[in-house]
Amino acid sequence: MNQIRGRASKKRILAVDDAAIVLTRISDTLHNEYEVITVNSGVRALKYLEQAKPDLILLDIQMAQKNGIETLREIRAMENRADIPVIMLTGVEDKDFVLESAKLGICDYILKPFHSNDLLKRIHRVFEPKEQN
């Protein structure tokens, strides 16, 4: 039953973006390789994280209510959730946001609009070191 590199169960990715079209694009890109959960706000992401722990979070920086930086700060303060790898998604190249994200321990950030292959490559890069152990 033991499949090579634990392929039996797909890694779970939580995608957080307030734009439905972006969430659809992420789901369409990743659904063959990963289990994708999509939520359209930082508030919903935090509620989801109270119940479950994904293997990776894709987090939009610019969202209404609670932006990605605020959401990430709260994730990093959560018990048993602070270590989840995070890739930030952003529509603007804002050095302050990138620096603030880096201080909060993100793995990477991707500018929108993104290419599907680029998104997959960056996600694979996050998971590769763990899969080689």
VMD Tcl script that draws the C-alpha trace (Angstrom):
set ca {
  {0.00 0.00 0.00}
  {2.92 2.31 0.58}
  {3.22 4.46 -2.51}
  {6.42 6.19 -3.53}
  {6.98 9.54 -1.80}
  {3.64 9.40 -0.01}
  {1.53 10.02 -3.09}
  {-1.36 8.14 -1.50}
  {-2.71 11.33 0.01}
  {-2.41 14.65 -1.76}
  {-0.86 17.57 0.06}
  {-3.46 20.15 1.05}
  {-3.10 23.78 -0.03}
  {-5.20 26.61 1.38}
  {-5.63 29.39 -1.20}
  {-6.75 32.76 0.18}
  {-7.75 35.55 -2.22}
  {-10.73 37.90 -2.42}
  {-10.89 37.57 -6.21}
  {-12.95 34.56 -7.31}
  {-11.19 34.45 -10.69}
  {-7.80 34.04 -8.97}
  {-9.10 31.25 -6.73}
  {-10.54 29.47 -9.78}
  {-7.22 29.80 -11.59}
  {-5.33 28.40 -8.59}
  {-7.77 25.47 -8.27}
  {-7.61 24.70 -11.99}
  {-3.80 24.80 -11.91}
  {-3.31 22.67 -8.79}
  {-6.22 20.23 -8.55}
  {-4.43 17.35 -10.33}
  {-1.54 17.31 -7.86}
  {-2.96 18.81 -4.68}
  {-6.10 19.05 -2.60}
  {-7.04 22.75 -2.84}
  {-9.24 24.56 -0.34}
  {-10.22 28.08 -1.36}
  {-11.47 30.89 0.87}
  {-12.13 34.51 -0.10}
  {-10.93 36.35 3.01}
  {-8.33 36.38 5.75}
  {-11.11 35.97 8.31}
  {-12.32 32.77 6.61}
  {-8.74 31.50 6.34}
  {-8.25 31.90 10.09}
  {-11.56 30.10 10.77}
  {-10.47 27.24 8.52}
  {-7.10 27.06 10.30}
  {-8.83 26.61 13.65}
  {-10.18 23.30 12.30}
  {-7.47 22.01 9.96}
  {-3.79 22.34 9.10}
  {-2.90 22.56 5.39}
  {0.58 21.74 4.08}
  {0.90 25.18 2.42}
  {-0.95 28.49 2.28}
  {-1.17 30.73 -0.79}
  {-2.08 34.13 0.64}
  {-3.09 37.28 -1.22}
  {-1.64 40.46 0.30}
  {-4.35 42.92 -0.72}
  {-7.76 41.92 0.60}
  {-10.65 43.81 2.18}
  {-11.36 43.42 5.93}
  {-8.05 41.80 6.85}
  {-5.10 41.99 4.47}
  {-2.58 39.22 3.93}
  {0.02 40.69 6.29}
  {-2.50 40.93 9.16}
  {-3.74 37.42 8.39}
  {-0.18 36.07 8.30}
  {0.63 37.72 11.66}
  {-2.35 35.90 13.20}
  {-1.37 32.59 11.57}
  {2.16 32.93 12.98}
  {0.66 33.50 16.45}
  {-1.54 30.38 16.27}
  {-0.55 27.29 18.20}
  {0.46 24.43 15.87}
  {0.00 26.63 12.77}
  {2.99 28.98 12.94}
  {5.17 26.58 10.93}
  {2.91 26.29 7.87}
  {4.82 27.38 4.74}
  {3.28 30.48 3.12}
  {3.65 31.86 -0.41}
  {2.31 35.40 -0.75}
  {0.41 36.46 -3.87}
  {0.44 40.11 -4.78}
  {-0.72 42.35 -7.57}
  {1.74 45.09 -6.64}
  {5.49 45.12 -6.24}
  {5.59 46.85 -2.88}
  {8.93 46.48 -1.11}
  {7.39 47.22 2.30}
  {4.88 44.40 1.92}
  {7.58 42.02 0.72}
  {9.92 42.95 3.59}
  {7.12 42.64 6.15}
  {6.16 39.25 4.68}
  {9.79 38.12 4.78}
  {10.02 39.06 8.48}
  {6.99 36.83 9.05}
  {8.78 33.91 7.44}
  {7.22 33.45 4.02}
  {8.80 30.94 1.62}
  {8.25 32.97 -1.51}
  {6.03 35.53 -3.16}
  {4.43 35.54 -6.57}
  {3.34 38.56 -8.59}
  {-0.13 38.44 -10.12}
  {-1.05 37.71 -12.79}
  {1.04 34.56 -12.45}
  {1.84 31.81 -14.93}
  {0.49 28.40 -13.93}
  {3.87 26.71 -14.48}
  {5.58 29.29 -12.28}
  {3.06 28.69 -9.48}
  {3.57 24.91 -9.70}
  {7.38 25.26 -9.73}
  {7.38 27.45 -6.64}
  {5.04 25.09 -4.78}
  {7.19 22.09 -5.74}
  {10.23 23.98 -4.43}
  {8.55 24.38 -1.03}
  {7.73 20.68 -0.80}
  {10.95 19.24 -2.32}
  {13.22 19.41 0.75}
  {10.57 17.63 2.88}
  {10.04 14.92 0.26}
  {13.76 14.10 0.12}
  {13.96 13.21 3.83}
}
mol new
graphics top color blue
foreach p $ca { graphics top sphere $p radius 0.5 }
foreach p [lrange $ca 0 end-1] q [lrange $ca 1 end] { graphics top cylinder $p $q radius 0.2 }
display resetview
